[in-house]
Each structure stands twice: as structure tokens, then as C-alpha cells.
Amino acid sequence: MTNAPKRDVLVSEVGPRDGLQSIQAIMPLAAKKAWVTAAAAAGVPEIEVGSFVPAHILPQLADTAELVAHALTIAGLSVAVLVPNFKGAQAAVASGAHKLTLPLSVSETHSLRNLRRNHAQMLDEVRQIAALIKSLPAGQRPHFEGSLSTAFGCTLEGVVPEQRVVELAVALMEAGCDEVGLSDTTGYANPAQVKRLIKSIWSAVGRDQLSGIHLHNTRGQGLANVVAALDMGLTTIDASLGGLGGCPFAPGASGNIVTEDLVFMLEAMGLRTGIDLDALFAVREIVSAALPGEPLYGMTPLAGLPLGFVPATTKQHQ
Amino acid sequence: MTNAPKRDVLVSEVGPRDGLQSIQAIMPLAAKKAWVTAAAAAGVPEIEVGSFVPAHILPQLADTAELVAHALTIAGLSVAVLVPNFKGAQAAVASGAHKLTLPLSVSETHSLRNLRRNHAQMLDEVRQIAALIKSLPAGQRPHFEGSLSTAFGCTLEGVVPEQRVVELAVALMEAGCDEVGLSDTTGYANPAQVKRLIKSIWSAVGRDQLSGIHLHNTRGQGLANVVAALDMGLTTIDASLGGLGGCPFAPGASGNIVTEDLVFMLEAMGLRTGIDLDALFAVREIVSAALPGEPLYGMTPLAGLPLGFVPATTKQHQ
């Protein structure tokens, strides 16, 4: 994008993937395109538009390739997708997406339940995907992230040892990921744990190899955990418009952090996101019109911005 | 209390005052007594049970003196009340409450709207109250806090200069308060501002003269702001069971932070509150039974505690 504003924090919108996979209704492709277009126009720099999984498992995301094709026409937008395995990664590479994220559940029980593969099998997939990406001409290689899901605890296994998270972060990097991410799939994380785990992962794989975190708001701790991540210096935060989504395979877990409330917090703190809040709030209308009866969360859009509020992103233009 | 657990953070329950004043329904005194008894039994160390305001203004709190009398029978419980002026303080002193909090709106417009007094008039009330307390025999003097409301911004005035907050903190101490508190009446606060303002107030009046903060969740920032306050070293946090309440005089402002989600966060972070989470969750049944149709907020009670979760308060007993 020309005239792109400077950014302190990259807010990665995961609603079209994590949100839509968690609900029964199937959003029409035209509405998805309108959502992605409007979010990008509001300044959202990265959108995870879908997941390359078989349509019989997640029919809600069956049109991911078409949506990637549309998103790639938007100048400056980073187009991300989820891939559960090598086969999904082949489709993702064919689609031309800029970024592939493969989830690896630190809880092996969750991994078997969610993707029917144990850790060794998942790491095999990672190695195959890394080889595929390496075989592409330089300049056409997507960024490849391994996301450590259930990193803060599991609804099936309970406490997840931090040492296990660190070991798998190292294993993902050795298997060929460009980067790892931390994911609180179950909404178990607390701010002290977020700080500890970031520190441990950084020690093990290097600071540049962990820049992002995916947090849920299942127990109302989402933005509190973001504050902890920001304190450590993390600069990429996932969020979902209207708080849509969560993990459908983890019983009791629901609720991504709300993009609107996150962006308000960051901008109020003086951290530039490049996102226009009013334009972002307006995106809700597209989503709610396309998902009748589906509840949208988020308190800032309802309460309105504080009187006299000037976002950090606006300040830099004044 | 004998065998009282050690505490790292004091959670001050304001629901019976801030919650009940904000809703139309009047909770019967018997239910209020049951609420206070159950909360104290769950380990809540301090409860703001009411406000000494004329019954025609807040009929919901007309029985505050009776509730104070009941609360004083509970061993170890700190019994706090709000007083809007000298007359209210006289009633509070007569009731025997342990702690009096007088709100001073940093926004003078809000002060005039809320309590029909400007800053000079409010500080006169403070001086009279301080003299009254000083006239009591040592050992019978309640703790006297001046609470800086609208400290983070005002729905009527907009941005509230931080220098103004600091000046009024100094003025409150000079007028005879034992301590000042910071209050985000309007839900405008962000974590960076929370840290800045605590630092400024500490510099102006001394660290021991500001220990507590009252935060709202109007824009979903409540617990994020708590993390900032904890990072600075604040040790007293107000909260309301079920998130009941907010400020009825500030248009658009609603939603205290939820005691249940706050206590979960603190205990998960390893900070002892002395509060038993399951017993706290059970208090909701008393409140919802006495307030039919009134929504209760809070995500942790609905999602449940994480599998294998051991609260910090429990750990110390193991």
C-alpha cells in the first residue's frame, strides 16, 4: 500500500477462518469477499481467510481457494491460511497465499482428537511442507508458521508443562518452520504465564522466531493477556471481528479476542495499528447481515469511542 | 479472622453499592445480608455495602445502615461505605463502618451533575468529614478515602488532563483524606494511562497514599487495566459480583469489572486473594435469585475453571 501508516503492532484478523469454522451457518463467498475487502480498506494488514481442510470436515471454509484469490487482488494485504497437513499445504501453495500456519497441539490428546495425528506424525507433515516451500523459486515462497496450540493448558489433558511447549517449539523450527506462534486454544492463559512462556520460547528458538500470539477470551482474560504479551515486546496479535469463533474441537472453549476492543486498546495506549476504528466498526454490519442470528461480541462498538478520543494512528497524520 | 490466608491482592467487592445503585430493582435487605455473608464466607475481605445518600435519590440503598450493622457482625470483614458529603459521613460514622469513601469527580461538570457541588465545595465537605473523624476517640476512627472519579476521562468533558488529577489528589490529602483512590468511572482508561497516572499520583502524594483502583469494563478493558495496575504494584482492586453496576450518572458508562473473572486471573497469576473461587461462584445464585431478570456478567463461572487448576490461595494450604 502506498501511504501505508507506520505500525507498532500488527493485528492479524482471523475471523474468516477461526470465526467461521466455529459456527454452523455457512457465509456466502460474496459476503466473505466483502468482509475481507472492507477489513483491508479499514487498514487491517493481515487476514487469515480460511483453512485448507476437506470440505466434508469444514464445509464453512470450502471456498478458501476462491477467497484467497480475491484477497490477493487487494494491494498490501497479507493473505494467511491455516493448513492442517501436507495435503492442505499443497493446496495453500497452489492458491498463492502469503502465509501458511500449521497448528501443532502441545497436548497430544488434543492433537489426536483434532487432527488425528500424534506429534511425530505432525512433525513429518511439517518437514514435507518445508521441503515443498523450499522447492519453490525464491520470491514465491510463503511464510511458514508453526502454531503451538493448547500451549497454555488443555481441556482434555489439563496442565501442559511449559518444558513441553519449548521442546515442540524447537522441534517445529528444526522441522523447517520459519517461525512459531503461541496459541491459547482453550482460554486457559493468564498474564504471568504469557510472560513466562514467551521468555522461555525466546530463549530456546530466538526472539525473531516468535513474534505472534493467538489468545482466546473464554474466561475474560484475552486483553489482559495481550497486555502481558505487549509488555514482553510481542508485536503480532491475532483477533476476530466480533469475537467470532474459538476452537470447535476443545470442549468448553469459545471466544476469540475481539478485534474492535483490541484495536481500541492498542490505539489508546499509543500503539499504532494502521486501522481506522470507525471503518472497522462498520465491518460488523457486513458480517452480521451475512450471519443472521449469530451473536457478535465487542464492547467498544456498542459503548462508542471516548469523547475527544484521538487514536495513535490518526495522531501520526496530524 | 483466625487462620486467615495470606493475601497478595485485596479484592474489594463493590456490588452491593455500585451494582445495586445502577439498577431499577430494589434488592430486599434479607438478600443483601445473605450476599454479604456468603461473599465474606468465600473469603472476600472487604465489601462496600452501600451509600449514605438520601433515600429519594437512591431508594435501592436506603437500608445501608441496617446492612452495615449486619456486616459488622462478620468477624474479619472490612465494611466500607460511600458518602457523597458531610451529612452522609455523619450517618456513616454513626453506623460504625470501617471505611468511608468520598467520590470527587476530576471533571467538574460531572461533579456538578452527579453531586451538585463544584471542586471547592467538595473539598469543604472533605475537611468537615476529616474533622469529624479526628474528633472520634482513637481506635474508633474509620479509614477515609477520597476517590478521584472520572480520573481517566469524562463522558461530558472528554479528555481529563493528568495534571488536574494529580492536583486534586494533593488537594484531597491536604483536606484530610487518609488515602486517595483512582476511579475509571466512564470506562475510558487504557493500560498505558493507568501506569502513567499511578506513577504521577505516587510522585505527588506518596506511594502509601494510593493503593487502590476502581475500574470499569465498559469497553472491555477492565482486566487489561488491572494487569497494568498490578505491574505498578497496586494491591487493592475494586470489582463487582457478576459485573453489576457502573455509574448511572455518566451517560453510556456501564459495567464494573467482574469479581469472578478478576479473582480467577489473580489466582492463576499466583497472586493470593484469600477467596475460594467455587464459593464465590455460588454467591451468584443468591444475587440472581434476588434480582430476577437482571443480567449477570462473568465468563469464568460459565466456562468453568481450567482442568487441573490450583488457585494460589489453595497452594499455600497444601
Interface residues (C-beta under 8 A of the other chain):
Chain A: G153 C154 T155 L156 E157 G158 V159 T186 G187 Y188 N190 P191 A192 Q193 N217 T218 R219 G220 Q221 L223 A224 V226 V227 A228 D231 G252 A253 S254 G255 V258 D261 F264 M265 A268 M269 G270 G298 M299 T300 A303 G304 P306 L307 G308
Chain B: G153 C154 T155 L156 E157 G158 V159 T186 G187 Y188 N190 P191 A192 Q193 N217 T218 R219 G220 Q221 L223 A224 V226 V227 A228 D231 G252 A253 S254 G255 V258 D261 F264 M265 A268 M269 G270 G298 M299 T300 A303 G304 P306 L307 G308
